[in-house]
Amino acid sequence: MKITYLGHASLQIEVGNKTIIVDPFITGNELAKSIDINSLKADYILVTHAHQDHILDVETIVKNTRATIVSNYEIVMHYGTMDLKGHPMNHGGSWQFDFGRVTYTNAVHTSSFPDGKYGGQPGGFIIESSEGNIYIAGDTALTMDMKLIPMQCKLDLVILPIGDNFTMGIESAVIAANFVDCDKILGYHYDTFGYIEIDHDKAIDKFKEAGKELNLLKIGNSIEI
């Protein structure tokens, strides 16, 4: 499984001969200007919630690739009115896709479309595949629900927001990594805006003190599990 960081909370995941894009916010991110969304491949787009900094480029990528949108019921129905194909899910539910098993998890956050329309309840995703298991937390606070995840599967990588202010910060993310019983972390949702800028060295050291490895990828770079 290969995971490429596209900036902010956007990811490209290659698994099982399929390509997944998560929360595409690229054209609106000055830091991600090196990424050409028109060249991105996608079989699926996973959307954690409806905020603009997670959905901005969904329509463009789907129209370019005919990808299937996977998200909560409300978000999938929203895009369904545009004749964009989707697979609706809700919290605690799982589905076996052709690349692996996906579970939609709880997240503590808000969710609305840019026009104020209700975007359903926010969530995250667990992906279990023959190439490894990952947990994409989405925009969330630290929550005790995370303790349930290692009861269901053994994670190879956890992807956590670390920018603080709108989501958990570094200290809470260290606790979250303990809750999900995973020592390898990919940080995201940081540095894009002034509210979420972080000290990279301090963040890496905090995780190291806890016996964990925090990966902060440059935009366009990848990690493999």
FENFENKA-V492489 format. One record per residue. RES is the residue in three letters. SS is DSSP state (2 for helix, 1 for strand, 0 for the rest). PHI is phi in whole degrees, 0 to 359 (none if undefined). OMEGA is omega in radians with two decimals (NA if undefined). Layout:
# FENFENKA-V492489
RES,SS,PHI,OMEGA
RES,SS,PHI,OMEGA
This chain:
# FENFENKA-V492489
MET,0,none,-3.13
LYS,1,243,-3.11
ILE,1,240,-3.14
THR,1,250,-3.14
TYR,1,273,-3.13
LEU,0,257,3.13
GLY,0,98,3.14
HIS,0,55,3.09
ALA,0,245,-3.07
SER,0,264,-3.10
LEU,1,224,2.93
GLN,1,240,-3.09
ILE,1,241,3.08
GLU,1,252,-3.08
VAL,1,207,3.09
GLY,0,57,-3.11
ASN,0,62,3.08
LYS,1,239,3.12
THR,1,239,-3.11
ILE,1,241,2.99
ILE,1,253,3.12
VAL,1,247,3.00
ASP,0,45,-3.05
PRO,0,288,3.01
PHE,0,230,-2.98
ILE,0,238,-3.09
THR,0,293,3.12
GLY,0,268,-3.09
ASN,0,251,-3.12
GLU,2,302,-3.11
LEU,2,289,-3.09
ALA,2,254,-3.06
LYS,0,295,3.10
SER,0,282,-3.12
ILE,0,267,3.10
ASP,0,263,-3.07
ILE,2,293,-3.13
ASN,2,286,3.10
SER,2,259,-3.11
LEU,0,286,3.02
LYS,0,264,3.11
ALA,0,201,2.96
ASP,0,262,3.13
TYR,1,220,2.96
ILE,1,235,3.09
LEU,1,265,-3.10
VAL,0,239,-3.09
THR,0,280,3.12
HIS,0,194,-2.88
ALA,0,265,-3.14
HIS,0,297,-3.03
GLN,2,303,-3.11
ASP,2,283,3.05
HIS,2,227,-3.07
ILE,2,235,-2.95
LEU,0,310,-3.03
ASP,0,255,-3.13
VAL,2,301,-3.05
GLU,2,300,-3.12
THR,2,298,-3.11
ILE,2,293,3.12
VAL,2,296,3.14
LYS,2,294,3.11
ASN,2,283,-2.94
THR,2,240,-3.03
ARG,0,63,3.13
ALA,0,294,3.06
THR,1,267,3.11
ILE,1,275,3.09
VAL,1,244,-3.10
SER,1,194,3.07
ASN,1,290,-3.05
TYR,2,303,-3.06
GLU,2,295,-3.14
ILE,2,293,3.13
VAL,2,296,3.10
MET,2,294,3.09
HIS,2,302,-3.13
TYR,2,285,3.07
GLY,2,297,3.09
THR,0,293,3.09
MET,0,261,-3.11
ASP,0,64,3.05
LEU,0,261,-3.04
LYS,0,288,3.13
GLY,1,213,3.05
HIS,1,236,-3.10
PRO,1,280,3.07
MET,1,223,3.00
ASN,0,209,-2.96
HIS,0,304,3.12
GLY,0,85,-3.14
GLY,0,276,3.12
SER,1,232,3.08
TRP,1,212,3.11
GLN,1,271,3.06
PHE,0,267,-3.10
ASP,0,283,3.07
PHE,0,250,-3.11
GLY,0,157,-3.10
ARG,1,264,-3.13
VAL,1,244,3.04
THR,1,240,3.12
TYR,1,268,-3.01
THR,1,253,3.06
ASN,1,292,2.97
ALA,0,216,3.12
VAL,0,257,-3.04
HIS,0,194,2.99
THR,0,239,-3.11
SER,0,200,3.05
SER,1,209,3.08
PHE,0,288,-3.11
PRO,0,305,3.13
ASP,0,274,3.13
GLY,0,94,3.14
LYS,0,296,-3.13
TYR,1,300,-3.11
GLY,0,250,-3.11
GLY,0,72,3.13
GLN,0,275,-3.12
PRO,0,292,-3.14
GLY,1,205,3.01
GLY,1,226,-3.09
PHE,1,223,2.87
ILE,1,256,3.05
ILE,1,245,3.08
GLU,1,249,-3.10
SER,1,216,3.10
SER,0,292,-3.12
GLU,0,261,3.14
GLY,1,139,-3.12
ASN,1,239,3.12
ILE,1,228,3.06
TYR,1,237,3.07
ILE,1,257,-2.97
ALA,0,287,-3.03
GLY,0,73,3.07
ASP,0,283,-3.08
THR,0,202,2.90
ALA,0,279,2.96
LEU,0,295,-3.10
THR,0,219,3.12
MET,2,297,3.12
ASP,2,302,-3.14
MET,2,299,3.14
LYS,2,293,3.14
LEU,2,284,-3.01
ILE,2,298,3.14
PRO,2,292,3.02
MET,2,283,-3.10
GLN,2,258,-3.11
CYS,0,201,3.08
LYS,0,267,-3.08
LEU,0,272,3.01
ASP,0,263,-3.14
LEU,1,204,3.02
VAL,1,240,-3.11
ILE,1,251,-2.97
LEU,1,236,2.99
PRO,1,288,-3.07
ILE,0,227,-3.02
GLY,0,279,-3.14
ASP,0,68,3.12
ASN,0,67,3.12
PHE,0,265,-3.11
THR,0,220,3.02
MET,0,298,3.05
GLY,0,258,-3.03
ILE,2,299,-3.08
GLU,2,299,3.12
SER,2,293,-3.14
ALA,2,293,3.06
VAL,2,298,3.10
ILE,2,296,3.12
ALA,2,300,3.11
ALA,2,297,3.05
ASN,2,293,-3.14
PHE,2,302,-3.08
VAL,0,269,3.06
ASP,0,57,-3.14
CYS,0,224,-3.08
ASP,0,261,-3.13
LYS,1,246,-3.01
ILE,1,235,2.94
LEU,1,250,3.12
GLY,1,275,3.02
TYR,1,210,-3.07
HIS,0,59,3.09
TYR,0,210,3.02
ASP,0,72,-3.06
THR,0,297,-3.13
PHE,0,235,3.13
GLY,2,302,-3.12
TYR,2,296,-2.99
ILE,2,238,3.07
GLU,0,287,-3.09
ILE,0,232,2.99
ASP,0,270,-3.03
HIS,2,299,-3.11
ASP,2,297,3.13
LYS,2,296,-3.14
ALA,2,297,-3.14
ILE,2,298,3.14
ASP,2,295,3.14
LYS,2,299,3.12
PHE,2,290,3.13
LYS,2,297,3.10
GLU,2,300,3.13
ALA,0,269,3.14
GLY,0,78,-3.07
LYS,0,233,-3.10
GLU,1,252,3.08
LEU,1,263,3.09
ASN,1,256,3.06
LEU,0,243,-3.05
LEU,0,278,2.93
LYS,0,289,-3.13
ILE,0,301,-3.09
GLY,0,98,3.11
ASN,0,271,-2.99
SER,1,229,3.01
ILE,1,228,-3.14
GLU,1,238,3.05
ILE,0,234,NA
